[in-house]
Amino acid sequence: MATPTSTQDLLKMENIPNKGRGLIATQDLKAGQIILTESPLLLYSASPLFTPTPSPYCHHCFRTLQPSQTFTCPSCSNYNFCSQKCLSIALNSSHSPWTCETLSHLQNPTSPLLEKPFELQVQARFIVAAYNIAIHTPSIIQTILSLHGDPNDHDSIVDNAKFLQSLISPFCPPNMNFSAELAAKLIAKERLNSFCLMEPYSPKGPQRSIKAYVIYHKATFFNHDCIPNACRFDYVENGEPGDEHNTDIVIRLIKDVDVGNEICISYFRINKDYLTRKRILMEDYGFTCACDRCKIEANWNEGENKSDLPHVIFLSKFVCDKENCAGTLAPLPPKDGEKSNVLECNFCGNLKVDSSA
């Protein structure tokens, strides 16, 4: 696991032409350098409300539960935690009495959500989590509302928000101004700004599923590039149960970045083909990428020798070749000012010596 590093003053926010806000290096930065470590604003389960089996993850920190060390909510018995510490923290934060009661009603066998699509059930989890934060820490909700993204009057977001608000409003504190309009704004923000916490890697298993969604503040301002100069790491399964920093996001540089240059990540695994990347970016984020790689791949011909292209060389070096992975490799953090020649995969955790370093 990466050692927490002071990253103050390494980045500044600027308006990037044709992109909006982005993050710029304030000094020359080295490959492997950790430029941001940040705790979540909001974290919630990606599991639908109605599933045939309980979630195998702690409902607070999302570590994998151990059968011999499982602690259950004493009120609803629907949610399990990996330690007494996680349970105690959750009962005073993410699984407050209000959250427990509201989720219990939404998961009642007579709930209108029972026959609804999984996506809507997960959105219900998000609205409950967001309202819970609004009740206890209103400033966090204001931060989330300041992020990019607005509901479109013709979007399903508005209809979903009205439906979910009708289900949740009977349990909302009368002094809170919760509304369908607020729910729609929150869903729109989450849609464009959330990151995924993935299930543990398995070399023989299926592709990893999402176990939780999380919103960070500063990390949301990293723009996308199909040949990024940084990538995201998380270490959810590391540390001791009850250590809440296991859901922190860590952004580490793949290569050197000069002062004044923008730092970008990829919003998905970097080995995807041009048409797949184009579709995901338009459907999920609402834009068309104009990076150098996309410009080249949009026009190249089949059979053309591409092995000497910069982005092809980049992919051959920084895409993990471990079975069932294809994560992004980045150097370990520098030691005593010297760059490391060991690359770590942000997907499976594999370490690989960079013979070209």
N, C-alpha and C positions, 0 to 999 in steps of 0.2 A: 504494500500500500504506500502511496506517496506520502511523504512527510509534509504536514502543513507548512506553507511558506508564506511570508509576508509578500503580498502582491500589490500593496498600495502604490499608487502613482505610476504603475506600469502602463496603464491604459487611460485614454480619454475618449469621450464621446464626441463625434462630429457628424454633421450631415454629409452623407456620401452621395454624389451625383447619381441619379436614377435608382437609388437604393433606399434613401431615408437615413435614419440614424444608424451609426456603426461605431465600432471601437478601433482606435488607432494606437499604435505603439508610441509611447512618449520617450523612449530611448532604444538604443540597439539591444535586441533580445536574442538569446541563444537557443538553438534547437534543444528540446528537452526541458526548457525552463517552464515552470508552473507560473502562469500569468493570472490565474483566478482560482480561488477556492471559495465556494459560496454555499450557504445553507438555504434550504427551501423556504419560500414564502408560504406555499401550500402543497400538500401531499395527500393523495387519496388513491384508493384501490381501483384497479382496472377491472376487477371482477364484477360481472353483472350481479344485480341484487338477488336473482333467483338462479342458483346453480345446484346440480345434483350432489356435489360434494363440497365440504368446507374448503376455504382457501388454505393452501399449505404454507402461507406466509404470515408473519406477525402483522397485525393490523395497524401497528404504529410505526415500526422501523423497517418492515418488509424483509427482514431476514427469514431464511427458511426455518420453519418450526421443527424442533426436535420432539418426537412423541413423548419422551420422558420429562420434558421441560416445557409444558404448555400451560398457560394461565388464561382462564376464561373470564370474560366480563361477568361480574356477579349479578347484574341486573337483567341482561337479555340472553346470555348464554350463546349468542350467535357469533361472537368475535373472540378470537384467540390471540394471545400475545406470547412472546418468546421468553419473557422474564417478569418477575414481580415488579421490577423497576419500570419496564416498558408499560405494564398495565397501570401502574400508579401514575406515571406521567400522562398516559392517554386519558385516564379518567378525569384529569384536570385540563385537558387540552383537546386533542383530536377526537377522543371518544367521550366527550362531556355528557352529563345527564341529558341535555337537550338533544345532542346527536344520537345518543342511544335510543331515546324514546322515539325520535322522528324516523330513524332507520327501521326500528321495530314495526312501526305502523306501515311504512312503505313496503316492508317484506311480509306483511300479513298475507295469508293465502287468498284473501278476498281483494287484495290490492289491484287496482286497474293496471299496474305496471307488470303484472304477472305475464300477460300475453303480449307485451310490447317488445320491440327489438332490443337486443342487448345494448346497443349504442345509447338508447334512451335511458335504460336502467343505469348505465355508467354515468350519464349526464346528471341523473338524480343524485348519485353519490357526490358528484362535484358540487352541485348547488348546496347540498346539506353541509359539505365541508366548508364551502365559502361562507355560507351564512353563519356557521359556527365561529369562524374566525371574525366575522363582522361583529358578532355579539361580544367576543372576548378581546379582540385586538382590532378595532376599526381602522387604525392607520394602515394595516397590511392590505385591507380591501381597497383603500384609496390608492395604494401603490399598484395593485393589480389593475385597477381601473385606469391608471395612467399609461398602461402599456398599449401597444399597437393592436388594432382590431375593433371593428364596429359591426353590429348586426345589420343585415340588409333587410329592408321591409318585405322583400320577396323571398327571403331565405327561410328554410325550415327551422333555423335557429329561433325565430320569433314564435312559431307555432309550438315548438318544443318547450320554450320558456313559459308560455301561457299554460300549457298542460301541467308542467311540473310545479309551477307556482300554485295552481289550483289544488294540488295534492299536499304541498308543504305548508301553505299559508295557515291552515288551522292550528299548526303547532308553533308558529312564529310568535315571538314576544311582541305584545301590542305596541311597545315603545320603539320597535325597529321598523324603519320604512322600507320593508322588503316588498318588491313588486315584480310583475312579469317583465317590465322594462329593465329593471336591475338584473334579473336573471338572464335576460337576453344579452345584455352587455357583458356579463361575466362569462357566459358560454363563448361569445365571440373572442374575448381575450384569451381564454383557455385554448381555444382552437388554434390560435396562431403562436402562442408563447409557451406551450407545455413541452416538457421533455419526457421521455419514457425511461422507467426503470425496468430492465429486462430480467426474465427468468435466468437462472444459472445456465452457463454453457454446457452442452453435452456433445462430444464428438460424434456419437452414434444416434443421438436423438433427433427429433424434429427441429425445425427452425424455432428459435426462442420466441416465446410470447411475451407480451407486456404484462407486468404484474402491478405496476402503479404508474400514475402520472404525477408530474411535479412541475411547479412553476418557480423559477428563480428570478431574481430581479435583474441584476446586471447581465447575466449570461444570455438573457433573451435578446440582447442587442448585438450579439454576434451575427453578422450576415452570412449567407451561404456562398460557398464556392465549390465547384466540382473537383477542384484541385486545391484543397484547403492548406493553410499553413499552420493550423492548430487542430486539435481534436479533443473530444470530451472523454474523461475517464470517470467511472464511479466504482466504489468499493463497498457495495451494500452488504455483502456477506462477511466483511472484515470487522475486526474489533470485538469488544465484549458486548453481550446483550445489554441493552439499556444505554449504550453510547449513541447518542442521537446524531453524531456527525457522520455516521455511516451512509447517510443519504446526501451528503454534500457533493456538489459537482466540482470536478477538478478539470481545468482547461490547461493543456500542455502543448507547447509548440512542437511541430513536426520538423520544422527547419528554421534557420535564422530569419529574423525579421528586422529590417532596418527601421530606425526612428522615422515616424511619419507615415509608415505603411499601414494599411488596414489589416486587421487580423480576422480571418474567416474560418468557420468550421463547415463541415458538410452536414446537412440535415438528415442524411442516411448513409449507408455504407457506400464507399466511393467506387466500388467496382461495377455499379449498375450501368447498363447501356444508355445511350443518349435518349431514346424514345421513352424508356422507363423513367429516367430522371425528369424529362420534360413533363410527363404526365403527373408524376407525384408533386412536383413543384407547383403546377397550375391547380391541381385539384385540392391539395392540402394547404398551400400557402398563397395562391393567387398571383403568381408571377412567372415570367419566363426568364430563365437564366441566360445571361449574355457573356459568360466567362469565356476565356480563350479556348478551353477544352470543348465547350458546346459549339462554338463557332466552327472549329475544325471538324468535329464529328458530324455536324449537320450537313456537311458538304463533301465528305470524303467518299471515295469510290471503293467498292469491294475489290479485293485483290491487290490493292495498293499497299506497298511496303510501309508500315507505320512504326516499326520497331525503334526508329531513331527520334520519334517525336517526344518532346519534353514530358508530356503528360503520360505517355506510354511508359517511359523510363520511370517516372514517379510511381505509377501504379505497380510496376514490377518490384519496386523496392519497398513500398509502404503498405501493400495489401497482404495481410496474413494468409499464408498458404496452408494453415492447419485445417484438417478435415472439418467441414460443416461450419466454417468460421467466416473468412473474408472480412475480418475487422481491420481497423487502421492501426498501423505501427507508428510509434513515436519514441524517440530516444528517452532513456531514463534521465532524470534531472542531473544537470552538471554537478560535479564535485570539485571543490577548490578551484572553481573557474574553468575547469576542463570539461569539455563535452564528452558524454558517454558514447561508446560504440555499441551499447546494448539497446535493442529496441523492444518495447513492450506493446502487446496487442491490447487495444481498448475494449475488445469483445470477449476474448477467451483468456486473456492474461498471460499468454505464452511469451517467453523471452527469447530473443534471437540476436545473435551477434551480427553486427553490420560489417561485413568483410570489406566494404568499400570505404569505410570511415578511416 
